[in-house]
Amino acid sequence: MASENNSFTVMIVREAGTIHYGKCQALFVPSLDGEIVVLPYHTPMIAKLGKGEVSIRDGRIKNIITNIETGLIYVGDNEVTVLVDL
């Protein structure tokens, strides 16, 4: 399990409800210009997402959470919210 110093909280939400909520060490999302990798204490940002795969890494394991068509990502205060297919 990831320690508090090298992890952050991520919440992935669809209109029907929360898909994923928890700690991870890296988040991979598809932007309109390519893949964005979010790491702990990432610079705050808001970005539009494109079609592709949303996945997280916790330790050495990378897990695919969902595939999306569109979305938005908000990063701030070591927390990430991803709104997908709204």
C-alpha atoms as one frame of an Amber mdcrd trajectory, in Angstrom:
protein
   0.000   0.000   0.000   1.181   3.520  -0.785   2.479   5.647   2.070   0.965
   9.064   2.796   4.094  10.895   1.545   4.071   9.453  -1.956   0.357   9.103
  -2.650  -2.689  11.248  -3.259  -6.460  10.861  -3.231  -8.280  10.296  -6.504
 -12.018  10.233  -7.164 -13.377   9.203 -10.568 -17.053  10.019 -11.115 -19.645
   9.327 -13.818 -23.160  10.729 -13.909 -24.426   7.452 -12.388 -22.024   7.705
  -9.423 -18.492   7.176  -8.187 -16.402   4.658 -10.141 -13.306   4.819  -7.935
 -12.225   6.539  -4.728  -8.932   5.956  -2.944  -5.204   6.614  -2.690  -2.719
   5.980  -5.482   0.832   6.875  -6.499   0.103   7.856 -10.107  -2.935   8.580
 -12.266  -2.903   8.266 -16.067  -5.599  10.080 -18.094  -6.029  10.867 -21.807
  -5.952  14.602 -22.584  -6.728  16.119 -25.955  -2.953  16.402 -26.600  -1.791
  13.059 -25.207  -1.538  11.286 -21.885  -1.311  13.217 -18.607   0.417  11.553
 -15.667  -0.490  13.002 -12.271   1.918  12.351  -9.391   1.748  13.351  -5.704
   1.801  17.115  -5.110   1.185  17.825  -8.810   0.786  21.448  -9.834  -2.888
  22.510  -9.621  -4.673  22.294 -12.954  -7.954  21.838 -14.780  -7.941  20.100
 -18.164 -10.343  18.633 -20.696  -9.921  14.917 -21.354 -10.292  12.978 -24.566
 -11.067   9.417 -25.531  -8.948   6.748 -23.867  -8.062   4.812 -20.766  -8.021
   6.040 -17.155  -5.695   4.020 -14.941  -3.925   4.264 -11.593  -0.706   2.889
 -10.163  -0.492   1.780  -6.565   2.894   0.293  -5.771   4.072  -1.684  -8.787
   0.576  -2.517 -10.042  -1.118  -0.427 -12.747  -4.899  -0.912 -12.852  -7.222
   0.213 -15.609 -10.220   1.874 -13.969 -12.351   2.768 -16.994 -12.367   3.814
 -20.639 -13.809   7.237 -21.407 -15.041   9.289 -24.348 -14.712  12.739 -22.710
 -14.109  14.270 -19.313 -12.536  16.873 -17.070  -9.760  16.604 -14.499  -9.200
  18.871 -11.510  -5.934  18.643  -9.532  -5.408  20.579  -6.301  -4.262  20.123
  -2.688  -2.911  16.618  -3.409  -6.393  15.487  -4.481  -7.681  14.721  -7.964
 -11.242  14.625  -9.246 -11.958  13.165 -12.673 -15.408  13.686 -14.188 -16.018
  11.323 -17.098 -18.613  10.976 -19.855 -20.915  13.718 -18.567
